[in-house]
Amino acid sequence: MSGWVHLGSRVFSGLAAILILVLAATLGRLPPVVASHFGAGGAANGWSSRPAYAAFLLGIGILLPLGIVGLVYALTTRGIPLLNVPYKEYWRQAEHAPEAVRRIRAYIWWLGCIIAAVNLATHSFILQAHAAEPPRLATLGFGVVYVGSLAAVGFWIVGLYRLLRPTEP
C-alpha cells in the first residue's frame, strides 16, 4: 500500500490548522450578524451570530471529521465485523483483519481532508459574499465547490474499493 494513505492524518492536521488560522484572521471582516445561508439565486436567507458561525464552521470542518475518524477507530478495535466494507468475506478472515483495520484507519483521514477543505472553501465564499451589500453568494463558484466536493467523495469511495481489493486471488 502506498505511503500517501498514511499521509492523510498529516494533511488533515494541516488543513485543520489552516482553517483555524484563516478563520481567526478573517472573522473580524464579517459583520456581527453573518449571512450564513443563501438561496439558489445567491441572496442571503439565513443568519447567525459571528461566534455561532465560527463554531459551526469549526464543528463541521474539524470536529465532524475527527468524530468520524474516532468512530471508525472505535468500531475497529476488534477487527472489522462492525463495518460494512467491500470484499468483507476476505477482510473478515482472521489473517487479513489486522491489515483491513490498518488500511481503513489510515484511509478514513482522507474523508476528513475533503470535509475540512470544503469548509475552508465555504468560508472564503462567505467572506466574498459579505464584500457586497446586501451579502450575495457567488452561486456559480460555490456550485463548482459543491459539485467538486461530491466528486471528491465519489473518488474517495472508488479509492476505498481499490484500497480494499484482496491482495490474494
Sequence and secondary structure as in RCSB ss.txt:
>XXXX:A:sequence
MSGWVHLGSRVFSGLAAILILVLAATLGRLPPVVASHFGAGGAANGWSSRPAYAAFLLGIGILLPLGIVGLVYAL
TTRGIPLLNVPYKEYWRQAEHAPEAVRRIRAYIWWLGCIIAAVNLATHSFILQAHAAEPPRLATLGFGVVYVGSL
AAVGFWIVGLYRLLRPTEP
>XXXX:A:secstr
  GGGTTHHHHHHHHHHHHHHHHHHHGGGS SEEEEEE TTSBEEEEEEHHHHHHHHHIIIIIHHHHHHHHHHHH
TTT STTS  TTHHHHTSTTTHHHHHHHHHHHHHHHHHHHHHHHHHHHHHHHHHTTSSS B  HHHHHHHHHHHH
HHHHHHHHHHHHHTS S  
